[in-house]
Amino acid sequence: MSATNLRSRTEGLKDSVKPDGSTAELEKQVLELQQYNNATGHFTLVRNFRLADLVTISNGMCGSMSIFSSARYLESHDQSYLWQALAFPLAGLMFDFLDGKVARWTQSSSMLGQELDSLADLISFGVAPALLAFCVGLRTPLDTFLLSYFICCGLARLARFNATAALKKGGPKFFEGMPIPSSLMLVGAMAFWTNKGWIEGVQGLPLGTYCLRPSVDGLSCAGFEVHKVSLIFFAWAAMMVSKTLQVPKL
């Protein structure tokens, strides 16, 4: 983190001080930022990791392994790789739940851990499920546009959560919008389709496709073809960035 970014971050923290006792917490965050910025020597970032940070990185590792397993499936068409890609996000969810418990147990939460958590979540519950959807058959240009929209909405949702987290400590007991780990429901649906053979190269995705520009004879699609199930990803993305949808915290 550059000195300019550090000053901007700390000034923003100081400006958000409220008369409700949160001053000490904000000062602690400023000191943590200065600690990371002023550390010198080899492997300073690694030496500043807490145990909870390593658990969070394990979440990101699971997401990365899912992505590589998806790539191996696209190369070999071996369904064992597809099943591995479907399983890794679930392992990532386990680490996502565990890192918060470890942070509370060791009393070592940090701002770096919060940023790591969001980045790991984007990999495991945003990019990995979108690539899985591509693997099972959402491969038209419109499909990939909607999957990219899904990823970007997950990115925006995580950014909003980080930006407002300090203001909402001890506040409402609900999430604004669908949390990004909820995308595991989509992963579960894709696992069901894989088990039934409803994937590209076998029986094809359920519900088929919709053509926005049919050919002149009406027997084929001249362009803008989209799988109907890709609209599920579009709707899920909209729920993630919704401000009116309130999801109770577990």
C-alpha positions in Angstrom: 0.0 0.0 0.0 1.5 3.3 -1.0 1.9 6.3 1.4 -0.8 8.2 -0.6 -3.3 5.4 -0.3 -2.5 4.9 3.4 -3.2 8.6 4.0 -6.4 8.4 2.1 -7.5 5.3 4.0 -6.6 6.7 7.4 -8.2 10.0 6.8 -11.4 8.3 5.7 -11.4 6.2 8.9 -10.9 9.3 11.0 -13.7 11.2 9.2 -16.0 8.3 10.1 -15.5 8.5 13.8 -18.8 8.6 15.7 -19.5 9.5 19.4 -20.6 6.0 20.2 -17.3 4.5 21.4 -16.1 3.4 17.9 -13.1 5.8 18.1 -10.9 3.1 19.7 -11.8 0.6 17.0 -11.0 3.1 14.2 -7.7 4.0 15.8 -6.8 0.3 16.0 -7.5 0.0 12.2 -5.3 3.0 11.5 -2.5 1.5 13.5 -2.9 -1.8 11.6 -2.6 0.0 8.3 0.5 1.8 9.5 2.0 -1.5 10.6 1.6 -3.1 7.2 2.9 0.0 5.5 5.9 0.5 7.7 7.0 -3.1 7.9 10.4 -3.7 6.3 12.5 -6.7 5.5 12.0 -10.0 3.6 8.5 -11.6 3.6 7.0 -8.9 5.7 3.5 -9.6 4.4 3.7 -13.2 5.2 5.1 -12.5 8.7 2.2 -10.2 9.4 -0.4 -12.9 8.5 -2.6 -14.1 11.3 -3.9 -17.7 11.6 -7.3 -16.5 10.4 -5.7 -15.0 7.3 -4.2 -18.4 6.4 -7.6 -20.0 6.7 -9.0 -17.3 4.4 -6.3 -17.9 1.8 -7.3 -21.6 1.9 -10.7 -20.5 0.7 -9.1 -18.7 -2.2 -7.0 -21.8 -2.9 -10.1 -23.9 -3.2 -11.6 -21.5 -5.7 -8.4 -21.5 -7.7 -8.4 -25.3 -7.7 -12.0 -25.3 -8.9 -11.0 -23.0 -11.8 -8.1 -25.3 -12.9 -10.3 -28.4 -12.6 -12.8 -26.7 -14.9 -10.0 -26.0 -17.3 -8.9 -29.6 -17.2 -12.5 -30.7 -17.9 -12.8 -28.4 -20.9 -9.5 -29.9 -22.3 -10.2 -33.6 -21.6 -14.0 -33.9 -21.2 -13.3 -36.2 -18.3 -16.2 -35.7 -15.9 -14.1 -36.6 -12.9 -12.5 -33.1 -13.3 -15.9 -31.5 -13.5 -16.9 -33.2 -10.2 -13.7 -31.9 -8.6 -14.5 -28.4 -9.9 -18.0 -28.7 -8.3 -16.6 -29.9 -5.0 -13.9 -27.3 -4.4 -16.3 -24.3 -3.8 -18.0 -26.3 -1.1 -14.6 -26.8 0.6 -14.1 -23.1 0.2 -17.3 -22.4 2.1 -16.0 -24.5 5.0 -12.9 -22.3 5.2 -15.1 -19.1 4.8 -17.1 -20.1 7.8 -14.0 -21.2 9.8 -11.9 -18.0 9.3 -14.3 -15.8 11.3 -14.4 -18.3 14.1 -10.6 -18.6 14.2 -10.3 -14.7 14.2 -12.7 -14.5 17.2 -11.0 -17.4 19.0 -7.5 -15.9 18.6 -8.8 -12.3 18.9 -6.7 -11.4 15.8 -9.1 -9.9 13.3 -7.5 -7.3 10.9 -8.3 -5.1 8.0 -6.0 -7.2 5.9 -8.1 -10.2 6.8 -11.3 -8.4 5.7 -9.8 -7.6 2.3 -8.5 -11.2 1.9 -11.9 -12.6 2.8 -13.6 -10.6 0.0 -11.0 -11.4 -2.6 -11.2 -15.1 -1.7 -15.0 -15.1 -1.9 -14.9 -13.5 -5.3 -12.7 -16.4 -6.6 -14.6 -19.2 -4.9 -18.1 -18.0 -5.2 -18.0 -15.7 -8.2 -15.4 -16.7 -10.8 -15.4 -20.4 -10.1 -19.2 -20.9 -10.3 -19.3 -18.8 -13.5 -16.6 -20.9 -15.1 -18.5 -24.0 -14.0 -21.6 -22.7 -15.8 -19.5 -22.3 -18.9 -18.3 -25.9 -18.6 -21.8 -27.3 -18.3 -23.0 -25.5 -21.4 -23.6 -21.7 -21.0 -21.3 -20.9 -23.9 -23.1 -18.5 -26.3 -21.9 -14.9 -26.4 -25.0 -13.8 -24.5 -24.5 -16.6 -21.9 -20.9 -15.4 -21.3 -22.1 -11.8 -21.1 -24.6 -12.7 -18.3 -21.9 -14.8 -16.5 -19.6 -11.8 -16.6 -22.4 -9.6 -15.2 -22.8 -12.2 -12.4 -19.1 -11.9 -11.5 -19.1 -8.1 -11.6 -22.2 -7.9 -9.4 -20.5 -10.2 -6.9 -17.5 -7.9 -7.0 -19.7 -4.8 -6.4 -21.5 -6.6 -3.6 -18.3 -7.4 -1.8 -17.0 -3.8 -2.3 -20.2 -2.4 -0.8 -19.9 -4.8 2.2 -16.3 -3.7 2.9 -17.1 0.0 2.5 -20.0 -0.2 5.0 -18.8 -2.8 7.4 -17.3 -0.4 9.9 -20.5 1.6 10.0 -22.7 -1.4 10.7 -20.9 -3.1 13.5 -23.5 -4.1 16.1 -26.2 -2.8 13.7 -28.9 -4.7 11.7 -28.7 -8.5 11.9 -29.2 -8.9 8.1 -27.3 -8.7 4.9 -28.2 -6.1 2.2 -28.6 -8.3 -0.8 -27.9 -12.0 -1.3 -24.4 -12.9 0.1 -22.1 -14.1 -2.6 -21.5 -17.6 -0.9 -25.2 -18.2 -1.7 -24.0 -18.9 -5.2 -23.3 -22.4 -3.9 -27.0 -23.1 -4.5 -26.2 -22.6 -8.2 -23.3 -24.9 -7.9 -25.6 -27.5 -6.3 -28.0 -27.1 -9.3 -25.2 -27.6 -11.7 -24.1 -30.8 -9.8 -27.7 -32.0 -10.1 -27.6 -31.4 -13.9 -24.3 -33.1 -14.2 -25.6 -36.2 -12.3 -28.7 -36.3 -14.7 -26.5 -35.8 -17.8 -28.1 -32.4 -18.5 -24.9 -30.8 -19.7 -23.2 -29.9 -22.9 -22.0 -32.9 -24.8 -24.5 -35.3 -23.1 -28.2 -34.4 -23.1 -27.8 -30.6 -23.1 -29.0 -28.1 -20.5 -32.6 -28.1 -19.3 -35.2 -25.7 -20.8 -33.1 -25.2 -24.0 -32.3 -21.9 -25.6 -34.1 -18.7 -26.7 -33.2 -17.1 -30.0 -33.5 -13.3 -30.2 -32.9 -13.2 -33.9 -34.3 -16.3 -35.8 -33.2 -17.1 -39.3 -35.5 -16.1 -42.2 -36.9 -19.6 -42.5 -37.4 -19.8 -38.7 -35.7 -23.1 -38.5 -32.4 -21.9 -37.0 -31.0 -19.0 -35.0 -29.2 -16.3 -36.9 -27.7 -14.8 -33.7 -28.3 -13.7 -30.1 -29.0 -17.1 -28.7 -29.2 -17.5 -25.0 -29.8 -20.5 -22.7 -32.9 -19.9 -20.5 -31.1 -21.2 -17.4 -28.5 -18.4 -17.8 -31.3 -16.0 -16.7 -31.0 -17.7 -13.2 -27.5 -16.3 -13.0 -28.8 -12.9 -14.1 -31.5 -12.9 -11.4 -29.0 -14.1 -8.8 -26.6 -11.3 -9.7 -29.4 -8.7 -9.3 -30.3 -10.1 -5.9 -26.6 -9.8 -4.8 -26.5 -6.1 -5.5 -30.1 -5.3 -4.3 -30.4 -2.9 -1.4 -34.0 -3.7 -0.6 -33.5 -7.5 -0.3 -32.7 -8.3 3.4 -31.2 -11.7 4.2 -31.0 -12.7 7.9 -27.4 -13.4 9.2 -26.8 -16.9 10.5 
